[in-house]
Amino acid sequence: MVVADAEALVGLGLDAARLATLRDGLEVAVRAAGDAIRTVAAQSHVRVGHKHGEGPVTEADYAADEVLHRELTALLPGAHWLSEESAQEAPLIHGEPTWVVDPLDGTREFLRGLPEYGVSVGLFTDDRLVLGAVYIPEDDRLLSGLLAPGRREARLDGHPLDALVAGRPVERVVVSRHDYEWREIHHRIPFEVYPCGSAAVKLAHAAEGQADVYLSTGPRSVWDVAGGVAVLRAVGGDLVQFNGRPLPLSPQQVAVPPYAAGDPSASRELLRRLGANF
């Protein structure tokens, strides 16, 4: 299977060396998007709109999306585009390279002045997540993950990010602010729990080891998680469904069901403690 995947990527011109070059360009692009967000945040007034049934959207979302579209389409000409904040220019096609983008994940936190929002980008090709990045403007922190056959690498601000320790016991869990503040989910979790806004930032916490598990009661969208999952997988973690099975991602499937994210054994330990049977 690894050989077949490698042959498919090479056939698309996206071998490990090419993906490494794309990663460098992706890191530049998400930093530039973060700069666009900071520019808007520095204004005396930020224009805010509302998407029906989805919550707020700001001019910072659109400014970051414009930067990413310009930079990423130039970086990989012909790739498809799936973003939370802009229209698809052509139908998605299975197997073809597709950028999956959330230009500002955590808009509510951005508006509240909380440092819990980020830029998230993932690249899928041959129906696989092969590259991703998360940039956190408030902390000026950039994580990226490369997932090529035979080569998995994660970086934090350009330096190698250590692999997760497999089998480490669960001690700390991160959840959404909504789950913490409104559903009070922390009262049902038998570990230390803390809230955080953006799904991309919470995935970064899981990849860095700030949290052992990120529990999402969902649902989320593929653009919320693609960048962070690339980083998480590059350090040996993954998304685990509530039935204990790995959660696959695809640009063709926008909705992402509830999951636990981190070292898979730690995620399953948490789910069992919460009553899951698998």
N, C-alpha and C positions, 0 to 999 in steps of 0.2 A: 504493500500500500504506500509506503514511504517513497519507493522508487517511482510509482505511478504519479504521486503528487509532485515529485521533483521534476519528472518529465513534463507534466502539465505546465508547471511554472516556467520551465525553461522555454517551452513552446510559446509562451506568452511574452518571452523576453524578460521575465521577472525571477531570475535566479537569485541566490543569496547575496551576491555582490551588488546586483542592481537594486535589491530591496534595501541594502545598507545605504546606498546612495540616496534612494528615495527617503529613507529615514532622516538623513541630514536635512533634506529639503523640507520635510514635514515638520521637523523641529523649528526651523526658521519660520514656517508659515503659522504655526500655532502661537509662537511668541509675538509675531506681527498682529495676529488677531487679539491677543491679550493687550497689546499696545492700543489698539483701536478701542477696546473696552475701557481702558484707563482714561483715554482721552474724553470719552463721553462722560465717565464718572466725575471728571474734574469740572464739568460744566455746572453752572448755577441751577440749571433745570434739565431734567431728563424726560423726554417724551415717552409716554407709556400707553400702550394699547392692550386690548384683550382678545385672545383667540377663543372662540365659542367652545366652552366645555374644557378648555385646556389651561387657562390662567393667563398671566400677564406676558407681554412681549415688549421690549424696549428698543430704542434706537441703537443701544449698545449691541443687542442681539443681531440687528441687521448690519451694523457696521462691521462686526466680526465676521459675519457670514460673507459679506462682500469681499473682504480681504482673503478669506480662505478659498472662496470660489476662484478668485483671480490667481492665487498662488498655486493651488493644487491642480487646477486644470492645465496650467502651464507645465507643472512638474510631470504630469502623466497624461499627455494628450490622448483624447479618445476615451478616457475613463468615464464611467457613468457617475452621476451625482445624486445623492440622497441626503437632503438636509432638512432639519426641523423647520428652518425659516425661509426656504426658497423652493420654488417649483422645480420638479424634475424636467430636464430638457428633452429627455427621450425615455421610452420604456426601459426598465431594467431587464437585463438578459442574463439568465443563469450562466455562471462561469466567467463572465467578462468583468474586468477590473471595475470596482465601484467604491468611490469615497462615501463614507457614511459619517455625517457631520452634525454635531450639536455645537453651534458657535458660542453659546453661553448657557451652559447647564447649571441650573440653580438661580434662575432669574428672580425668584421671590427673595432669596437671600441677598442677591445683589441690591435689590431695592430696599431691603432692611438694613443695609450696611454691614452685613455679616460676611466674613472672609471665607465663605464656603461655596464658591462658584468656580467654574472652570470651563476651559475650551476642550472639547473632546472630538477626536477624529480617528476613524478606523478605515483601513483599506482591505476590502475583500477581493479575492480573485480565485478562480476555479472553485467558487462557492466555499472558500475558506478565509478566515481572518488571518492576514499575514503581516499586518503592520498596524501600529496605533500609537497615539500620543495623547497625553493629558497635560494641559498647562494651567496652573493655578496663579492668576495674576496677583492676588493679594500677597502671596508668599514668594512670587517670582520663582516658582518651582516647576520644573519640566520633567515629566517621566515619559519614556517611550519604550515600546516593545517590538521586537522583530521575531517573527515566527516562520522561519524558512525550514524546509526539511534538512535535518542534521545541524541546524544552527538556530538556537534560541537565545536571545539576548535582551536584557532590560537595562535601561540607563536612567539615572537620576542626575539631571544637570550635567550630562555628558560623561558621568562616571558609572562604572558597572554597579548594578543593583543586585544585592545578594539574593540567592534563592531562598524561598521559604523553608523553614525546618519542618519536614514531614513528621506527622504524629505528635506535634507539640500540643499540649493540653490547651483547651480554650480558657482564656482568662478575661478577655476584653472583647466586647461586641459593639459595633457601630450600627445605628439605625437612622431612619429618616427623622427630620424634625417633626413631621406630622405624626408619625408613629409614637414619638416620644412625648410631644407636648399635648396631643389631642387623644390618642388612643392609649397612652401610658403603658406602652408595651414593655417597658423596662421592668414593670412589676411582675411580669410573667417569665422573665429570662433569668436563670440562676447564675448569672455572671455579672461583672461590672459592665454597664451599658452607658454609652454616651451618644448624643444626637449630632447629626451633621446634615447639611443641606443637599448639595449636589450628589447625584449618583456617581458621577465621574470622580469627584473628590473622595467619596467613600471607598470606591474601588482602589484609588491611589493609596488610601490608608491601609487597606488590606494587603496590597502589593508590597508596601514598605514595612509592614509588620506593626504599624501603630495600633491596628485592630487585628485580632485573630480571625474574626469572621465579620462580614457585613451581611446583615439580614435584611432582605427587601421583601415586604409583604405585597409589593407591586400594585398593579402592573407597571412596567416601564416600557420604553420604546428602544428600539435597537440603536438609535443615535445617542441615547443617554449613556449606553454602556460600552459601545464598540471600542473606543479608545482605551478605556480603563481595563477592559477584559484582555486586550492585547498585552498590556503591561503585566497583568496578573498571570496570564498563561505563561509569559516569558520567564517568570520566577517560580513556576511550578504550581500555581493555583488554578482555579477554574470556578465556574458557576455550577452549583448543584441544585437541581429541582427538589421540591419538597417530597418527592418519591425516592430521593437518593440517587437519581441518575444524572449524568452530566447534561447540561443545558446547551444545545446547539444554537448558534446564531446565524442569521442569514439576512441580507438586505431585502429579500422578498417577503420576510416575515417581520413586520414592523413591531407588533406587540410582543413584549417579553414577559413571561409569567413570573410569579414569585420565585425567589431563589435565595440561597446562601452562597456567599463568595469568600474565598480564601483557600487555604490548604484543604483539599477535599475531605480528608479525614476529620479535620476540625469542624468543617461545615456539617458533616453527617453527625458528629457528636452533638452539636448544638441542636440539630433537628430532632434527634432521638430524645434529648432532654426535654424538648417541647412536645413530645408525644407522637412523632412520626414513626411509622412502622414500615420497614423495608428490609 
